[in-house]
């Protein structure tokens, strides 16, 4: 089964890492808006993730993942109270939702891509040898799917296995190669590839 997104466990991103990355993102946005920004401030402002000032406006920011929100209720309450007591104009609580694993399966996609490549043989692939044969398409990963009235647009990448033949059948030589490729194709109502916007094969391993 292909995967649209890797799971949080696969990415090995901890909740504290997600909060850290969100703090960096919010701080960058505030700076772009003209704020003077301090991340993880010390002194009287310690405890807030961000303190930002612009003209006469001062705001405090706290970032928490949704899964840590309930356990942090008292902390957030105290930070909000402190912000009010210290004269902040605004206290922002920003919630981060960890990425979820989404599995997507398209029946026969690898076979249909292989058939489409054979029937619409890429010129650059054909030029690699006297007689190039597409053997298989595998290891498909889907980046995005968009369903429209005209069909299903699928964007992703995979591997195409080919046989390169040089010379004539009796005296020639052959070799097998696997090349990564990216694709942007449209599937019809039978989930067969009907057209493509992009099919790009990476031959760099052949020349290394």
Secondary structure in CASP SS format (residue, H / E / C, confidence):
PFRMAT SS
TARGET T0000
AUTHOR 0000-0000-0000
METHOD secondary structure of the structure
MODEL  1
X C 1.00
X E 1.00
X E 1.00
X E 1.00
X E 1.00
X C 1.00
X C 1.00
X H 1.00
X H 1.00
X H 1.00
X H 1.00
X C 1.00
X C 1.00
X C 1.00
X H 1.00
X H 1.00
X H 1.00
X H 1.00
X H 1.00
X H 1.00
X H 1.00
X H 1.00
X H 1.00
X H 1.00
X H 1.00
X H 1.00
X H 1.00
X H 1.00
X H 1.00
X H 1.00
X H 1.00
X H 1.00
X C 1.00
X C 1.00
X C 1.00
X E 1.00
X E 1.00
X E 1.00
X E 1.00
X C 1.00
X C 1.00
X C 1.00
X H 1.00
X H 1.00
X H 1.00
X C 1.00
X C 1.00
X C 1.00
X C 1.00
X E 1.00
X E 1.00
X E 1.00
X E 1.00
X E 1.00
X C 1.00
X C 1.00
X E 1.00
X E 1.00
X E 1.00
X E 1.00
X E 1.00
X E 1.00
X E 1.00
X E 1.00
X E 1.00
X H 1.00
X H 1.00
X H 1.00
X C 1.00
X H 1.00
X H 1.00
X H 1.00
X H 1.00
X H 1.00
X H 1.00
X H 1.00
X H 1.00
X H 1.00
X H 1.00
X H 1.00
X H 1.00
X H 1.00
X H 1.00
X H 1.00
X H 1.00
X C 1.00
X C 1.00
X C 1.00
X C 1.00
X E 1.00
X E 1.00
X E 1.00
X E 1.00
X E 1.00
X E 1.00
X E 1.00
X C 1.00
X C 1.00
X C 1.00
X C 1.00
X C 1.00
X E 1.00
X E 1.00
X E 1.00
X C 1.00
X C 1.00
X C 1.00
X C 1.00
X H 1.00
X H 1.00
X H 1.00
X H 1.00
X H 1.00
X H 1.00
X H 1.00
X H 1.00
X H 1.00
X H 1.00
X H 1.00
X C 1.00
X C 1.00
X C 1.00
X H 1.00
X H 1.00
X H 1.00
X H 1.00
X C 1.00
X C 1.00
X C 1.00
X C 1.00
X E 1.00
X E 1.00
X E 1.00
X E 1.00
X E 1.00
X E 1.00
X E 1.00
X E 1.00
X E 1.00
X E 1.00
X E 1.00
X E 1.00
X E 1.00
X E 1.00
X E 1.00
X E 1.00
X E 1.00
X E 1.00
X C 1.00
X C 1.00
X E 1.00
X E 1.00
X E 1.00
X E 1.00
X E 1.00
X E 1.00
X E 1.00
X E 1.00
X E 1.00
X E 1.00
X E 1.00
X E 1.00
X E 1.00
X E 1.00
X E 1.00
X E 1.00
X C 1.00
X C 1.00
X C 1.00
X C 1.00
X C 1.00
X C 1.00
X E 1.00
X E 1.00
X E 1.00
X E 1.00
X E 1.00
X E 1.00
X E 1.00
X E 1.00
X E 1.00
X E 1.00
X E 1.00
X E 1.00
X E 1.00
X E 1.00
X E 1.00
X C 1.00
X C 1.00
X C 1.00
X C 1.00
X C 1.00
X E 1.00
X E 1.00
X E 1.00
X E 1.00
X E 1.00
X E 1.00
X E 1.00
X E 1.00
X E 1.00
X C 1.00
X C 1.00
X H 1.00
X H 1.00
X H 1.00
X H 1.00
X C 1.00
END
